[in-house]
Amino acid sequence: MVVFSIRKDKDTEYNLDHNKPANSFNLENPEERKKCCHWTNLEWLTEKENNKKRDTIPTKEEIEERQAMIDEFQELNN
């Protein structure tokens, strides 16, 4: 898997993380691959946070919280 990262400053590296892990999708299926790589499933985490999270599936509460943030973003930008 390719890891995309950026540095905000010399001490902190950020990785582009899949909120729902990529290995939980069937990447052979074009629709599943599209869902996996959709912007709503991606977030920047510090390298430390991303390494801690690894392939953890988000809880129902985390999914609902993230969806509320996405809904708010879309409402503000439409």
C-alpha positions in Angstrom: 0.0 0.0 0.0 1.3 3.5 -0.9 1.4 5.9 2.0 1.0 9.6 1.2 2.5 11.9 3.7 3.2 15.6 4.3 5.2 17.5 6.8 3.5 20.5 8.5 6.7 21.3 10.3 10.1 19.6 10.8 8.8 17.5 13.7 5.4 16.3 12.5 4.6 14.0 9.6 1.1 13.4 8.5 -0.2 10.3 6.7 -3.3 10.1 4.5 -5.4 7.5 6.3 -8.4 5.5 5.2 -11.0 6.0 8.0 -12.5 2.6 7.2 -9.3 0.5 6.4 -8.6 -0.3 2.8 -8.2 -4.0 3.7 -11.9 -4.1 4.7 -12.9 -3.4 1.0 -12.9 -5.7 -2.0 -10.5 -3.7 -4.1 -11.0 -5.9 -7.1 -14.6 -4.5 -7.2 -14.6 -1.1 -8.9 -17.5 0.2 -6.7 -15.8 -1.0 -3.5 -12.5 0.6 -4.7 -14.4 3.9 -5.3 -15.8 3.9 -1.8 -12.4 3.1 -0.3 -10.7 6.0 -2.0 -13.6 8.5 -1.8 -12.7 11.7 0.1 -15.3 11.0 2.8 -13.2 7.9 3.8 -9.9 9.8 3.9 -8.3 11.9 6.7 -4.9 13.3 7.6 -3.5 11.8 10.8 -0.1 12.3 12.3 2.2 9.4 11.6 2.0 8.4 15.3 -1.9 8.4 15.3 -2.0 6.4 12.0 0.5 3.8 13.3 -1.6 3.5 16.5 -4.9 3.2 14.6 -3.6 0.7 12.0 -6.4 -1.4 10.6 -9.0 -0.6 13.3 -12.6 -0.4 12.1 -14.3 2.7 13.4 -17.0 2.3 16.1 -20.7 3.2 15.3 -20.2 6.4 17.3 -17.1 7.4 15.4 -18.9 6.7 12.1 -21.9 8.9 13.2 -19.6 11.7 14.4 -17.6 11.6 11.1 -20.8 11.6 9.1 -22.1 14.7 11.0 -18.8 16.5 10.2 -19.2 15.5 6.5 -22.8 16.7 6.4 -21.9 20.0 8.0 -19.0 20.5 5.5 -21.3 19.8 2.6 -24.0 22.1 3.9 -21.5 24.9 4.3 -20.0 24.4 0.8 -23.2 23.9 -1.3 
